[in-house]
Amino acid sequence: MISRKDLGLLVLILVVSAVVAIINPRFLSPINLANTANLIGLFGLFAIGQAFVIISGGIELSVGSIIALLGVVFVDLVAGGSASPLAAFLVVIGLGCLIGLLHGVLIARVGLQPFVVTLCGLLIYRGIARYYTEDSTAGFPFGASFPTLEWLVAGRLYGVPHSLIAFIIVAVVAGVVLHRSVFGRYLFAVGKNDEAARYSGIDTHRIIIAAYVICCGLTGFAAVFIAMYTRSISPSSHGNFYELYAIAAAVLGGCSLRGGEGSIVGVVLGTVLLQVLQNLVNLLGIPSSLNFAVMGSVILAGVLADQQLSRRRHREPRPHPRSPTQ
């Protein structure tokens, strides 16, 4: 079910797209649309994972560093011939889930703040990636070809990038998990009020840990797609600020940074809008250095909108039940 907020976001996307298309007709060119769709898929995969953590009341700041670390691991395993592409793919996702498990345990069991844990992860995983490659660029050897892997991850089906197809599949599954399962209801309850959820009999620790496992597992999944898209990885810069893209997409999609609110449809629309805005910056010749200014403005606007909506909901008078004598 599409909420009023999601519908408003969809209208905004259509309006912005129409304005960009009028200003620069290249926006509607098949090449530009395909490239934009590919980026929506790549960034949308880990944005959905970020949404699970934000809904739980946490934050995951190490997304970009995880993508860098798991990306170089994947390239090394495949290019070095030490593992088949399928085995390397499973190893990367497994490592992502393991990182999420570690973060979840430190936050839920040990009691550390999500900001501290994931900020330390941002530094640690980036450092490990640089040490792993001796601070050099990791890539596939010249002339190396992996036809099946390249078609599955970086190919297109009737012009539609496989990254976008994977994103849609993940979004559907995540939507069912979040909005149609007991786990989803528990996740919203934990994000809304952790203490009340605990008194209600919910194993809040397990729910929080699961949210981080899902987030980092999807980040590992995205790392494979991004590694095959870039074909080479510089561990010092690969994935830089990707966590901001994920947070911006989630916030745009209606996920409250206070936790307990959000929808997968909203995250999908937030990802689309963010990439349309990025495309707008490129097509209009705006300096690419302003990309981060656009992201920061988007996050600020989303937080302000969420704050205003929250205040409005609290100000609305609640109807009083009628007494038996009325």
PASEVO-398121 format. One record per residue: residue in one letter; x, y, z of N, C-alpha, C in turn. Coordinates in steps of 0.2 Angstrom, whole numbers, plus 5000, padded with zeros to 4 digits. Example, Ala and Ser with C-alpha at 12.3 -4.5 7.8 and 13.67 -1.06 7.14 Angstrom:
2
A; 5066; 4972; 5039; 5062; 4978; 5039; 5066; 4984; 5039 .
S; 5064; 4989; 5035; 5068; 4995; 5036; 5064; 5000; 5039 .
// end
This chain:
326
M; 5004; 4994; 5000; 5000; 5000; 5000; 5004; 5006; 5000 .
I; 5003; 5011; 4995; 5007; 5017; 4995; 5004; 5022; 4999 .
S; 5008; 5025; 5004; 5006; 5030; 5008; 5005; 5037; 5005 .
R; 5002; 5042; 5008; 5002; 5048; 5005; 5009; 5051; 5004 .
K; 5013; 5050; 5009; 5020; 5052; 5009; 5024; 5049; 5002 .
D; 5023; 5043; 5001; 5026; 5040; 4995; 5023; 5042; 4989 .
L; 5017; 5044; 4989; 5013; 5047; 4983; 5016; 5053; 4982 .
G; 5017; 5057; 4987; 5020; 5064; 4986; 5027; 5064; 4983 .
L; 5031; 5059; 4985; 5038; 5058; 4983; 5038; 5056; 4976 .
L; 5033; 5051; 4974; 5032; 5049; 4967; 5031; 5055; 4962 .
V; 5026; 5060; 4965; 5025; 5066; 4961; 5031; 5070; 4960 .
L; 5035; 5071; 4965; 5041; 5075; 4965; 5046; 5072; 4960 .
I; 5046; 5066; 4960; 5051; 5062; 4955; 5049; 5064; 4948 .
L; 5042; 5063; 4947; 5040; 5065; 4940; 5040; 5072; 4938 .
V; 5039; 5076; 4943; 5040; 5084; 4941; 5047; 5085; 4940 .
V; 5052; 5083; 4944; 5059; 5084; 4943; 5062; 5081; 4937 .
S; 5059; 5075; 4935; 5061; 5072; 4929; 5059; 5076; 4923 .
A; 5053; 5078; 4923; 5050; 5082; 4918; 5054; 5089; 4917 .
V; 5055; 5092; 4922; 5059; 5098; 4921; 5066; 5097; 4918 .
V; 5069; 5092; 4921; 5076; 5090; 4918; 5076; 5088; 4911 .
A; 5070; 5084; 4909; 5070; 5082; 4902; 5068; 5088; 4897 .
I; 5065; 5093; 4900; 5063; 5099; 4896; 5070; 5104; 4895 .
I; 5073; 5104; 4900; 5080; 5108; 4900; 5085; 5105; 4896 .
N; 5085; 5098; 4897; 5090; 5094; 4893; 5087; 5088; 4891 .
P; 5085; 5087; 4884; 5082; 5081; 4881; 5086; 5075; 4882 .
R; 5093; 5076; 4883; 5097; 5070; 4884; 5095; 5066; 4890 .
F; 5091; 5069; 4894; 5089; 5065; 4900; 5085; 5059; 4898 .
L; 5081; 5059; 4893; 5077; 5054; 4890; 5081; 5049; 4885 .
S; 5087; 5050; 4884; 5091; 5046; 4879; 5091; 5039; 4882 .
P; 5091; 5034; 4878; 5091; 5027; 4881; 5098; 5026; 4885 .
I; 5103; 5029; 4883; 5110; 5028; 4886; 5109; 5031; 4893 .
N; 5107; 5037; 4894; 5106; 5040; 4900; 5101; 5036; 4905 .
L; 5096; 5034; 4902; 5091; 5031; 4906; 5094; 5024; 4909 .
A; 5097; 5020; 4904; 5100; 5014; 4906; 5106; 5015; 4912 .
N; 5110; 5020; 4911; 5115; 5022; 4916; 5112; 5024; 4922 .
T; 5107; 5028; 4922; 5103; 5030; 4928; 5100; 5024; 4932 .
A; 5097; 5019; 4928; 5094; 5013; 4930; 5099; 5009; 4934 .
N; 5105; 5008; 4931; 5110; 5004; 4934; 5112; 5007; 4940 .
L; 5113; 5014; 4941; 5115; 5017; 4947; 5110; 5016; 4952 .
I; 5103; 5017; 4950; 5098; 5016; 4955; 5098; 5009; 4958 .
G; 5100; 5004; 4954; 5100; 4997; 4956; 5106; 4996; 4961 .
L; 5112; 4999; 4959; 5118; 4998; 4963; 5117; 5001; 4970 .
F; 5115; 5007; 4970; 5114; 5011; 4977; 5108; 5009; 4980 .
G; 5103; 5006; 4977; 5097; 5004; 4980; 5098; 4998; 4985 .
L; 5103; 4994; 4982; 5104; 4987; 4986; 5106; 4989; 4993 .
F; 5111; 4993; 4994; 5113; 4994; 5001; 5109; 4999; 5005 .
A; 5105; 5003; 5001; 5100; 5008; 5004; 5095; 5004; 5008 .
I; 5092; 4999; 5005; 5087; 4995; 5008; 5090; 4992; 5015 .
G; 5096; 4990; 5014; 5099; 4987; 5021; 5100; 4993; 5026 .
Q; 5102; 4999; 5024; 5102; 5004; 5029; 5095; 5006; 5032 .
A; 5090; 5005; 5028; 5083; 5006; 5030; 5082; 5002; 5036 .
F; 5083; 4995; 5036; 5082; 4991; 5041; 5085; 4993; 5048 .
V; 5091; 4995; 5047; 5095; 4998; 5053; 5092; 5004; 5056 .
I; 5090; 5009; 5051; 5087; 5015; 5053; 5081; 5014; 5057 .
I; 5077; 5010; 5054; 5070; 5008; 5057; 5071; 5005; 5064 .
S; 5076; 5001; 5065; 5078; 4998; 5072; 5080; 5004; 5077 .
G; 5081; 5010; 5074; 5083; 5015; 5079; 5091; 5016; 5079 .
G; 5095; 5013; 5074; 5102; 5013; 5074; 5104; 5017; 5067 .
I; 5110; 5016; 5066; 5113; 5019; 5060; 5119; 5015; 5058 .
E; 5121; 5014; 5052; 5127; 5011; 5049; 5131; 5015; 5045 .
L; 5137; 5017; 5048; 5141; 5022; 5045; 5147; 5019; 5041 .
S; 5147; 5012; 5041; 5153; 5009; 5038; 5152; 5006; 5032 .
V; 5146; 5008; 5029; 5144; 5005; 5022; 5149; 5005; 5017 .
G; 5152; 5012; 5016; 5157; 5013; 5011; 5163; 5009; 5012 .
S; 5165; 5008; 5018; 5172; 5005; 5019; 5171; 4997; 5019 .
I; 5165; 4995; 5020; 5163; 4988; 5019; 5163; 4986; 5012 .
I; 5160; 4990; 5008; 5160; 4989; 5001; 5167; 4989; 4998 .
A; 5172; 4993; 5000; 5179; 4993; 4998; 5182; 4987; 5000 .
L; 5181; 4985; 5007; 5185; 4979; 5009; 5182; 4973; 5005 .
L; 5176; 4972; 5005; 5173; 4966; 5002; 5174; 4966; 4994 .
G; 5174; 4972; 4992; 5176; 4972; 4984; 5183; 4970; 4983 .
V; 5188; 4972; 4987; 5195; 4969; 4985; 5195; 4962; 4987 .
V; 5192; 4960; 4992; 5192; 4952; 4993; 5189; 4949; 4987 .
F; 5183; 4951; 4985; 5180; 4948; 4979; 5184; 4947; 4973 .
V; 5187; 4953; 4971; 5192; 4954; 4965; 5198; 4949; 4966 .
D; 5201; 4949; 4972; 5207; 4945; 4973; 5205; 4937; 4973 .
L; 5199; 4935; 4975; 5197; 4928; 4975; 5196; 4926; 4968 .
V; 5193; 4930; 4964; 5191; 4929; 4957; 5197; 4929; 4953 .
A; 5200; 4935; 4953; 5206; 4936; 4948; 5212; 4932; 4950 .
G; 5213; 4930; 4956; 5218; 4926; 4958; 5217; 4918; 4957 .
G; 5211; 4917; 4955; 5209; 4910; 4954; 5208; 4905; 4960 .
S; 5209; 4908; 4966; 5208; 4904; 4972; 5201; 4902; 4974 .
A; 5196; 4905; 4970; 5189; 4903; 4971; 5185; 4904; 4965 .
S; 5180; 4900; 4964; 5176; 4901; 4958; 5172; 4908; 4959 .
P; 5169; 4911; 4954; 5165; 4917; 4955; 5159; 4915; 4960 .
L; 5156; 4910; 4960; 5150; 4908; 4964; 5153; 4908; 4972 .
A; 5159; 4904; 4972; 5161; 4903; 4979; 5163; 4910; 4982 .
A; 5167; 4914; 4978; 5169; 4921; 4980; 5162; 4925; 4982 .
F; 5157; 4925; 4978; 5151; 4928; 4979; 5148; 4926; 4986 .
L; 5148; 4920; 4988; 5145; 4917; 4994; 5150; 4920; 5000 .
V; 5157; 4920; 4999; 5161; 4922; 5004; 5160; 4929; 5006 .
V; 5159; 4933; 5000; 5158; 4940; 5002; 5152; 4942; 5005 .
I; 5146; 4938; 5003; 5140; 4939; 5007; 5141; 4937; 5014 .
G; 5144; 4931; 5015; 5145; 4928; 5022; 5149; 4933; 5026 .
L; 5155; 4936; 5023; 5159; 4941; 5027; 5154; 4947; 5029 .
G; 5150; 4949; 5024; 5146; 4955; 5026; 5141; 4953; 5032 .
C; 5138; 4947; 5032; 5134; 4945; 5037; 5138; 4945; 5044 .
L; 5144; 4942; 5043; 5148; 4942; 5049; 5150; 4948; 5052 .
I; 5151; 4953; 5048; 5152; 4960; 5050; 5146; 4963; 5053 .
G; 5140; 4962; 5050; 5134; 4964; 5053; 5132; 4961; 5060 .
L; 5134; 4954; 5061; 5133; 4951; 5067; 5138; 4954; 5072 .
L; 5144; 4956; 5071; 5148; 4959; 5075; 5146; 4966; 5078 .
H; 5143; 4970; 5073; 5141; 4976; 5075; 5135; 4975; 5079 .
G; 5130; 4971; 5077; 5124; 4970; 5081; 5125; 4967; 5088 .
V; 5130; 4963; 5089; 5132; 4961; 5096; 5135; 4966; 5100 .
L; 5139; 4970; 5097; 5142; 4976; 5101; 5137; 4981; 5103 .
I; 5132; 4982; 5099; 5127; 4987; 5100; 5122; 4984; 5105 .
A; 5119; 4978; 5103; 5113; 4975; 5107; 5116; 4972; 5113 .
R; 5121; 4968; 5113; 5123; 4964; 5119; 5128; 4968; 5124 .
V; 5133; 4971; 5120; 5138; 4975; 5124; 5135; 4982; 5126 .
G; 5131; 4985; 5122; 5128; 4991; 5124; 5131; 4997; 5122 .
L; 5136; 4996; 5116; 5139; 5002; 5113; 5134; 5006; 5109 .
Q; 5135; 5012; 5108; 5131; 5016; 5103; 5132; 5015; 5096 .
P; 5127; 5014; 5092; 5128; 5012; 5085; 5133; 5017; 5081 .
F; 5132; 5024; 5083; 5137; 5028; 5080; 5144; 5027; 5081 .
V; 5146; 5025; 5087; 5153; 5024; 5089; 5155; 5017; 5085 .
V; 5151; 5012; 5086; 5153; 5005; 5083; 5154; 5006; 5075 .
T; 5149; 5009; 5072; 5150; 5009; 5065; 5155; 5014; 5062 .
L; 5156; 5020; 5066; 5161; 5024; 5064; 5168; 5021; 5065 .
C; 5169; 5017; 5070; 5175; 5013; 5071; 5176; 5008; 5065 .
G; 5170; 5005; 5063; 5170; 5001; 5058; 5172; 5004; 5051 .
L; 5170; 5010; 5050; 5172; 5014; 5044; 5179; 5015; 5044 .
L; 5183; 5016; 5049; 5190; 5017; 5049; 5194; 5010; 5049 .
I; 5191; 5005; 5053; 5195; 4999; 5053; 5194; 4995; 5046 .
Y; 5188; 4995; 5043; 5188; 4991; 5037; 5191; 4995; 5031 .
R; 5192; 5001; 5031; 5195; 5005; 5026; 5203; 5004; 5027 .
G; 5205; 5004; 5033; 5212; 5002; 5034; 5214; 4995; 5032 .
I; 5210; 4990; 5034; 5211; 4983; 5032; 5211; 4983; 5024 .
A; 5207; 4986; 5021; 5207; 4986; 5014; 5213; 4988; 5011 .
R; 5216; 4994; 5013; 5222; 4997; 5011; 5228; 4992; 5013 .
Y; 5228; 4989; 5018; 5233; 4985; 5020; 5233; 4979; 5016 .
Y; 5227; 4976; 5015; 5226; 4970; 5011; 5229; 4971; 5004 .
T; 5228; 4976; 5001; 5231; 4978; 4994; 5237; 4981; 4994 .
E; 5240; 4982; 5000; 5246; 4986; 5001; 5245; 4993; 4998 .
D; 5239; 4996; 4999; 5237; 5003; 4997; 5238; 5004; 4989 .
S; 5237; 4998; 4985; 5237; 4999; 4978; 5230; 4997; 4975 .
T; 5229; 4999; 4969; 5223; 4997; 4966; 5222; 4990; 4964 .
A; 5216; 4987; 4966; 5215; 4980; 4965; 5210; 4980; 4959 .
G; 5212; 4975; 4954; 5208; 4975; 4948; 5209; 4968; 4945 .
F; 5205; 4967; 4939; 5206; 4961; 4936; 5211; 4961; 4931 .
P; 5215; 4956; 4930; 5221; 4956; 4925; 5218; 4958; 4918 .
F; 5223; 4961; 4914; 5221; 4964; 4907; 5219; 4957; 4903 .
G; 5214; 4958; 4900; 5211; 4953; 4895; 5207; 4947; 4899 .
A; 5207; 4947; 4906; 5203; 4942; 4909; 5196; 4943; 4908 .
S; 5193; 4937; 4907; 5186; 4938; 4905; 5182; 4932; 4909 .
F; 5176; 4934; 4912; 5172; 4930; 4916; 5165; 4931; 4913 .
P; 5164; 4928; 4907; 5157; 4929; 4904; 5151; 4928; 4908 .
T; 5151; 4922; 4911; 5144; 4921; 4915; 5144; 4926; 4921 .
L; 5149; 4927; 4924; 5149; 4932; 4930; 5147; 4939; 4928 .
E; 5150; 4941; 4922; 5149; 4948; 4919; 5142; 4948; 4917 .
W; 5139; 4943; 4914; 5132; 4944; 4911; 5127; 4944; 4917 .
L; 5128; 4940; 4922; 5124; 4940; 4928; 5124; 4946; 4932 .
V; 5130; 4949; 4933; 5130; 4955; 4937; 5130; 4961; 4934 .
A; 5133; 4962; 4928; 5134; 4968; 4924; 5130; 4968; 4918 .
G; 5127; 4963; 4916; 5123; 4962; 4910; 5116; 4966; 4910 .
R; 5113; 4965; 4904; 5106; 4968; 4904; 5101; 4963; 4900 .
L; 5095; 4963; 4902; 5090; 4959; 4900; 5085; 4964; 4896 .
Y; 5085; 4963; 4890; 5080; 4968; 4886; 5082; 4975; 4887 .
G; 5088; 4977; 4888; 5090; 4984; 4890; 5090; 4986; 4897 .
V; 5087; 4981; 4901; 5086; 4983; 4908; 5092; 4980; 4912 .
P; 5096; 4984; 4915; 5102; 4982; 4919; 5100; 4977; 4924 .
H; 5104; 4972; 4925; 5103; 4966; 4930; 5104; 4969; 4937 .
S; 5107; 4974; 4938; 5108; 4977; 4945; 5101; 4980; 4947 .
L; 5097; 4983; 4942; 5090; 4985; 4943; 5086; 4980; 4945 .
I; 5086; 4974; 4941; 5082; 4968; 4942; 5083; 4966; 4949 .
A; 5090; 4965; 4951; 5091; 4962; 4957; 5089; 4967; 4963 .
F; 5089; 4974; 4962; 5086; 4978; 4966; 5079; 4977; 4967 .
I; 5075; 4976; 4962; 5068; 4976; 4962; 5066; 4969; 4966 .
I; 5070; 4964; 4965; 5069; 4957; 4968; 5070; 4958; 4976 .
V; 5076; 4961; 4977; 5077; 4962; 4984; 5072; 4967; 4988 .
A; 5070; 4972; 4984; 5065; 4977; 4987; 5058; 4973; 4988 .
V; 5056; 4968; 4984; 5050; 4965; 4985; 5051; 4960; 4991 .
V; 5056; 4956; 4991; 5057; 4952; 4997; 5058; 4956; 5004 .
A; 5061; 4962; 5003; 5062; 4966; 5009; 5055; 4969; 5011 .
G; 5051; 4971; 5006; 5045; 4973; 5008; 5040; 4968; 5011 .
V; 5041; 4962; 5009; 5037; 4956; 5013; 5039; 4955; 5020 .
V; 5046; 4955; 5020; 5049; 4954; 5027; 5047; 4960; 5032 .
L; 5047; 4966; 5029; 5046; 4972; 5034; 5039; 4973; 5035 .
H; 5035; 4972; 5030; 5028; 4974; 5031; 5023; 4968; 5032 .
R; 5025; 4962; 5031; 5021; 4957; 5031; 5023; 4951; 5035 .
S; 5028; 4952; 5040; 5030; 4947; 5044; 5031; 4949; 5051 .
V; 5031; 4944; 5056; 5032; 4946; 5063; 5038; 4949; 5064 .
F; 5043; 4947; 5061; 5050; 4951; 5062; 5049; 4958; 5060 .
G; 5046; 4960; 5055; 5045; 4967; 5053; 5041; 4971; 5058 .
R; 5036; 4968; 5061; 5032; 4971; 5066; 5036; 4972; 5072 .
Y; 5040; 4967; 5074; 5045; 4968; 5080; 5050; 4973; 5079 .
L; 5052; 4974; 5072; 5057; 4979; 5071; 5055; 4986; 5072 .
F; 5049; 4987; 5069; 5046; 4994; 5070; 5044; 4995; 5078 .
A; 5042; 4990; 5081; 5041; 4991; 5089; 5048; 4993; 5092 .
V; 5053; 4989; 5091; 5060; 4991; 5094; 5062; 4998; 5092 .
G; 5061; 5000; 5086; 5063; 5006; 5084; 5059; 5012; 5087 .
K; 5053; 5010; 5088; 5048; 5015; 5091; 5050; 5016; 5098 .
N; 5050; 5011; 5102; 5052; 5011; 5109; 5055; 5004; 5111 .
D; 5061; 5004; 5112; 5065; 4998; 5113; 5063; 4995; 5120 .
E; 5062; 5000; 5125; 5060; 4997; 5132; 5053; 4994; 5132 .
A; 5049; 4998; 5129; 5042; 4995; 5129; 5042; 4988; 5125 .
A; 5045; 4988; 5120; 5046; 4982; 5116; 5048; 4976; 5120 .
R; 5054; 4977; 5124; 5056; 4972; 5128; 5051; 4970; 5134 .
Y; 5048; 4975; 5137; 5043; 4973; 5142; 5037; 4969; 5138 .
S; 5036; 4970; 5132; 5031; 4966; 5128; 5033; 4959; 5127 .
G; 5039; 4957; 5128; 5041; 4950; 5127; 5045; 4949; 5121 .
I; 5047; 4955; 5117; 5051; 4954; 5111; 5058; 4954; 5113 .
D; 5062; 4949; 5110; 5069; 4949; 5111; 5072; 4954; 5107 .
T; 5073; 4960; 5110; 5075; 4966; 5106; 5082; 4965; 5104 .
H; 5086; 4961; 5108; 5093; 4960; 5106; 5094; 4957; 5099 .
R; 5090; 4951; 5098; 5090; 4947; 5092; 5087; 4951; 5086 .
I; 5082; 4956; 5087; 5080; 4960; 5082; 5085; 4965; 5079 .
I; 5088; 4968; 5084; 5093; 4973; 5082; 5099; 4969; 5079 .
I; 5101; 4964; 5081; 5107; 4960; 5078; 5105; 4958; 5071 .
A; 5099; 4956; 5070; 5096; 4954; 5063; 5096; 4959; 5059 .
A; 5094; 4965; 5061; 5094; 4971; 5057; 5101; 4973; 5054 .
Y; 5106; 4972; 5058; 5113; 4974; 5056; 5116; 4968; 5051 .
V; 5114; 4962; 5053; 5116; 4957; 5048; 5113; 4958; 5041 .
I; 5106; 4959; 5041; 5103; 4961; 5035; 5106; 4966; 5031 .
C; 5108; 4972; 5035; 5111; 4978; 5032; 5118; 4976; 5028 .
C; 5122; 4973; 5032; 5129; 4972; 5030; 5129; 4966; 5025 .
G; 5124; 4961; 5025; 5123; 4956; 5020; 5122; 4959; 5014 .
L; 5117; 4964; 5013; 5115; 4967; 5007; 5121; 4971; 5005 .
T; 5124; 4974; 5009; 5130; 4978; 5007; 5135; 4974; 5004 .
G; 5136; 4968; 5006; 5141; 4963; 5003; 5138; 4961; 4996 .
F; 5132; 4960; 4996; 5129; 4959; 4989; 5130; 4964; 4984 .
A; 5129; 4971; 4987; 5130; 4976; 4982; 5137; 4977; 4981 .
A; 5142; 4975; 4985; 5149; 4976; 4984; 5151; 4972; 4978 .
V; 5148; 4966; 4977; 5150; 4962; 4971; 5148; 4966; 4964 .
F; 5142; 4968; 4964; 5139; 4972; 4958; 5143; 4978; 4957 .
I; 5145; 4982; 4962; 5149; 4988; 4961; 5156; 4986; 4959 .
A; 5159; 4981; 4962; 5166; 4979; 4959; 5166; 4977; 4952 .
M; 5161; 4973; 4950; 5160; 4972; 4943; 5159; 4978; 4938 .
Y; 5156; 4983; 4941; 5154; 4989; 4937; 5160; 4993; 4937 .
T; 5164; 4994; 4942; 5170; 4998; 4941; 5176; 4994; 4938 .
R; 5176; 4988; 4939; 5182; 4983; 4937; 5188; 4984; 4940 .
S; 5189; 4990; 4944; 5195; 4991; 4948; 5193; 4994; 4954 .
I; 5197; 4993; 4960; 5195; 4996; 4966; 5202; 4999; 4969 .
S; 5201; 5006; 4970; 5206; 5009; 4974; 5204; 5009; 4982 .
P; 5207; 5005; 4986; 5204; 5005; 4993; 5204; 5011; 4997 .
S; 5208; 5016; 4995; 5208; 5023; 4998; 5202; 5027; 4997 .
S; 5198; 5026; 4991; 5193; 5030; 4989; 5187; 5026; 4987 .
H; 5187; 5020; 4985; 5181; 5016; 4983; 5176; 5016; 4988 .
G; 5170; 5018; 4987; 5164; 5018; 4991; 5164; 5023; 4996 .
N; 5169; 5028; 4995; 5168; 5034; 4999; 5162; 5038; 5000 .
F; 5159; 5039; 5005; 5153; 5042; 5007; 5147; 5039; 5004 .
Y; 5147; 5032; 5003; 5141; 5028; 5000; 5136; 5028; 5006 .
E; 5139; 5028; 5012; 5134; 5028; 5018; 5129; 5034; 5018 .
L; 5132; 5039; 5015; 5128; 5045; 5015; 5122; 5045; 5009 .
Y; 5124; 5041; 5004; 5119; 5040; 4999; 5113; 5036; 5002 .
A; 5115; 5030; 5006; 5111; 5026; 5009; 5106; 5029; 5014 .
I; 5109; 5033; 5018; 5105; 5037; 5023; 5101; 5042; 5020 .
A; 5103; 5046; 5015; 5099; 5050; 5011; 5093; 5047; 5008 .
A; 5094; 5041; 5004; 5089; 5038; 5001; 5084; 5036; 5006 .
A; 5086; 5033; 5012; 5081; 5031; 5017; 5077; 5036; 5020 .
V; 5081; 5042; 5022; 5077; 5048; 5025; 5072; 5051; 5020 .
L; 5074; 5051; 5013; 5070; 5054; 5008; 5064; 5049; 5008 .
G; 5065; 5043; 5009; 5059; 5038; 5008; 5055; 5038; 5014 .
G; 5056; 5042; 5019; 5052; 5042; 5025; 5054; 5038; 5031 .
C; 5060; 5036; 5031; 5063; 5033; 5037; 5065; 5038; 5042 .
S; 5063; 5038; 5048; 5064; 5043; 5053; 5071; 5041; 5056 .
L; 5075; 5045; 5057; 5082; 5044; 5061; 5080; 5042; 5068 .
R; 5074; 5044; 5071; 5073; 5042; 5078; 5071; 5034; 5078 .
G; 5070; 5031; 5072; 5068; 5024; 5072; 5060; 5023; 5072 .
G; 5058; 5017; 5070; 5051; 5015; 5071; 5047; 5017; 5065 .
E; 5050; 5021; 5060; 5046; 5023; 5054; 5050; 5021; 5048 .
G; 5046; 5020; 5042; 5049; 5019; 5036; 5045; 5014; 5032 .
S; 5047; 5014; 5025; 5044; 5009; 5021; 5049; 5007; 5015 .
I; 5048; 5001; 5012; 5053; 4999; 5007; 5051; 5003; 5001 .
V; 5044; 5004; 4999; 5042; 5008; 4994; 5045; 5015; 4994 .
G; 5045; 5018; 5000; 5048; 5025; 5001; 5056; 5025; 5000 .
V; 5059; 5019; 5002; 5067; 5019; 5001; 5068; 5018; 4993 .
V; 5064; 5014; 4990; 5065; 5014; 4982; 5064; 5020; 4979 .
L; 5059; 5024; 4981; 5057; 5031; 4978; 5063; 5036; 4980 .
G; 5065; 5035; 4986; 5070; 5040; 4988; 5077; 5038; 4984 .
T; 5078; 5032; 4983; 5084; 5030; 4979; 5084; 5033; 4972 .
V; 5078; 5032; 4969; 5076; 5035; 4962; 5077; 5043; 4962 .
L; 5074; 5046; 4967; 5075; 5053; 4967; 5082; 5056; 4968 .
L; 5086; 5052; 4972; 5092; 5054; 4973; 5097; 5053; 4967 .
Q; 5096; 5048; 4963; 5099; 5047; 4957; 5097; 5052; 4951 .
V; 5091; 5054; 4951; 5088; 5059; 4947; 5091; 5065; 4948 .
L; 5092; 5067; 4955; 5095; 5073; 4956; 5103; 5073; 4954 .
Q; 5106; 5068; 4956; 5113; 5067; 4954; 5114; 5068; 4946 .
N; 5109; 5065; 4942; 5109; 5065; 4935; 5108; 5072; 4933 .
L; 5103; 5076; 4937; 5102; 5083; 4935; 5108; 5087; 4936 .
V; 5112; 5086; 4941; 5119; 5089; 4942; 5123; 5088; 4936 .
N; 5124; 5082; 4934; 5128; 5081; 4928; 5126; 5084; 4922 .
L; 5119; 5083; 4920; 5117; 5085; 4914; 5117; 5093; 4913 .
L; 5116; 5096; 4919; 5115; 5104; 4919; 5122; 5107; 4919 .
G; 5127; 5103; 4919; 5134; 5106; 4920; 5136; 5109; 4926 .
I; 5132; 5107; 4931; 5134; 5109; 4938; 5141; 5105; 4940 .
P; 5145; 5109; 4943; 5152; 5106; 4946; 5150; 5099; 4950 .
S; 5153; 5094; 4948; 5152; 5088; 4952; 5154; 5088; 4959 .
S; 5158; 5093; 4961; 5160; 5094; 4968; 5154; 5096; 4972 .
L; 5149; 5098; 4969; 5143; 5100; 4972; 5138; 5094; 4974 .
N; 5140; 5088; 4972; 5136; 5082; 4973; 5135; 5081; 4980 .
F; 5140; 5082; 4984; 5139; 5081; 4992; 5135; 5087; 4995 .
A; 5135; 5093; 4992; 5131; 5098; 4994; 5124; 5096; 4993 .
V; 5122; 5093; 4987; 5116; 5091; 4985; 5113; 5086; 4990 .
M; 5118; 5081; 4992; 5116; 5075; 4996; 5115; 5078; 5003 .
G; 5119; 5083; 5006; 5118; 5086; 5012; 5112; 5090; 5013 .
S; 5110; 5093; 5007; 5104; 5097; 5007; 5098; 5092; 5007 .
V; 5098; 5087; 5004; 5093; 5082; 5004; 5092; 5079; 5010 .
I; 5097; 5077; 5014; 5096; 5074; 5021; 5093; 5079; 5025 .
L; 5096; 5085; 5025; 5093; 5090; 5029; 5086; 5092; 5028 .
A; 5084; 5092; 5022; 5077; 5093; 5020; 5073; 5087; 5022 .
G; 5075; 5081; 5022; 5071; 5075; 5024; 5070; 5075; 5032 .
V; 5076; 5077; 5035; 5075; 5077; 5043; 5070; 5083; 5045 .
L; 5071; 5089; 5042; 5066; 5094; 5043; 5059; 5092; 5042 .
A; 5058; 5089; 5036; 5051; 5087; 5035; 5048; 5082; 5040 .
D; 5053; 5077; 5042; 5051; 5072; 5047; 5049; 5075; 5053 .
Q; 5053; 5080; 5055; 5052; 5084; 5062; 5045; 5088; 5061 .
Q; 5044; 5091; 5056; 5038; 5095; 5055; 5031; 5090; 5055 .
L; 5032; 5084; 5052; 5027; 5079; 5052; 5026; 5076; 5059 .
S; 5031; 5075; 5062; 5031; 5072; 5069; 5027; 5077; 5074 .
R; 5029; 5084; 5073; 5026; 5089; 5078; 5018; 5089; 5076 .
R; 5017; 5089; 5070; 5010; 5090; 5067; 5006; 5084; 5070 .
R; 5009; 5078; 5070; 5005; 5072; 5073; 5004; 5073; 5080 .
H; 5009; 5075; 5084; 5008; 5076; 5091; 5003; 5082; 5093 .
R; 5002; 5087; 5088; 4997; 5092; 5090; 4990; 5091; 5088 .
E; 4989; 5085; 5084; 4982; 5084; 5082; 4978; 5081; 5088 .
P; 4973; 5084; 5089; 4969; 5082; 5095; 4966; 5075; 5094 .
R; 4966; 5071; 5099; 4964; 5064; 5099; 4956; 5064; 5101 .
P; 4952; 5060; 5097; 4945; 5060; 5099; 4944; 5056; 5105 .
H; 4940; 5059; 5110; 4939; 5056; 5116; 4933; 5051; 5115 .
P; 4934; 5045; 5119; 4928; 5041; 5118; 4922; 5043; 5122 .
R; 4916; 5042; 5119; 4910; 5044; 5121; 4908; 5040; 5128 .
S; 4905; 5044; 5132; 4903; 5041; 5139; 4897; 5037; 5138 .
P; 4896; 5031; 5142; 4890; 5027; 5141; 4883; 5031; 5141 .
T; 4883; 5037; 5145; 4877; 5041; 5145; 4876; 5045; 5139 .
Q; 4881; 5045; 5135; 4879; 5050; 5129; 4876; 5046; 5123 .
// end
